[in-house]
């Protein structure tokens, strides 16, 4: 993987996150978990380049995002094989199965000590700046609650991470 500057990232982040999806990974190379996510964003906040992601407390990855200061966002591509991978990692829990074995991914330590995957076409690495829980009373559009929460589990925790590096596959 080769590090690129934030300014040289020319991809459409709406397509990257909303259509391609990503793997949110936290932990150490000895103990980590990853989950598929299609909600999040990239921008500037507090004069810093940031990414924000959302994790429900029921997810096994939540334990790792809480315990660690760092995480990676891995973009694997959107071909047919990667769609199967995202589906597997988004519907199966690392509590119940060995997701790494089933996925066939190769975890490696990132330059900052996070976990990333050799197979990723692009990896964003950063550390947490802010954490906040969504609460029912804060939703102005109550239709969102009906569509995304009442039948699906807990409210997401929001993580804002400072982007420290972007790595691309060579």
Beta strands, then each sheet from edge to edge (+ up, - down):
strand 1: 2-4
strand 2: 22-28
strand 3: 31-37
strand 4: 40-45
strand 5: 48-56
strand 6: 70-75
strand 7: 107-109
strand 8: 115-117
strand 9: 122-133
strand 10: 156-168
sheet 1: 1+ 10- 5+ 4-
sheet 2: 1+ 10- 9+ 6- 2+ 3-
sheet 3: 7+ 8-
end
